[in-house]
Amino acid sequence: NYETAIIVNPNDPSALAIAILELMNDPSLRDKLGEAGRQRVMSKYTWRNTAEGTLEQYFELLKK
């Protein structure tokens, strides 16, 4: 999607090779994707979100 990653079909080695070459040849794209990915991880995978998700799972299990 070129927002946080280059998505390729897992059964298409040619597409993977093209994506790798594109990243090798475009430092600004590498930087853009790397920073966007880092920001996504830092905002989505916080300790608070992890704890809330764990509690939610526990509450769901207790209902059963």
C-alpha positions in Angstrom: 0.0 0.0 0.0 3.1 2.2 0.1 1.9 3.8 3.4 3.8 1.5 5.8 4.9 -1.3 3.5 5.0 -2.7 0.0 2.5 -5.5 -0.1 3.1 -8.3 -2.5 1.4 -11.6 -3.2 3.2 -14.3 -1.1 3.1 -16.7 -4.1 4.8 -14.2 -6.5 8.6 -14.2 -6.2 8.9 -11.8 -9.1 6.8 -9.2 -7.3 8.9 -9.7 -4.2 12.1 -9.2 -6.2 10.7 -6.0 -7.8 9.7 -4.7 -4.4 13.1 -5.4 -3.0 14.8 -3.7 -5.9 12.5 -0.7 -5.6 13.5 -0.3 -1.9 17.2 -0.8 -2.7 17.0 1.9 -5.4 14.9 4.4 -3.5 16.3 5.7 -0.2 13.5 8.2 0.3 10.9 5.4 0.0 12.8 3.3 2.5 12.9 6.2 4.9 9.3 7.0 4.4 8.1 3.4 4.9 10.4 2.9 7.8 9.3 6.0 9.7 5.6 5.3 9.0 6.0 1.8 10.2 7.8 2.9 13.3 5.1 5.4 14.1 2.3 2.9 13.6 4.0 0.4 16.0 4.6 3.1 18.6 1.0 4.3 18.5 -0.8 0.9 18.1 1.3 -1.5 20.2 1.6 0.4 23.5 1.6 -1.2 27.0 -1.8 0.3 27.6 -3.3 -1.2 24.4 -1.7 -4.6 25.2 -3.1 -4.5 28.8 -6.6 -3.5 27.6 -6.6 -6.3 25.0 -5.5 -8.8 27.6 -8.2 -7.8 30.1 -10.8 -7.9 27.3 -9.7 -11.5 26.5 -9.9 -12.5 30.2 -13.4 -11.0 30.6 -14.5 -12.9 27.5 -13.2 -16.1 29.0 -14.9 -15.5 32.3 -18.2 -15.1 30.5 -17.9 -18.7 29.1 
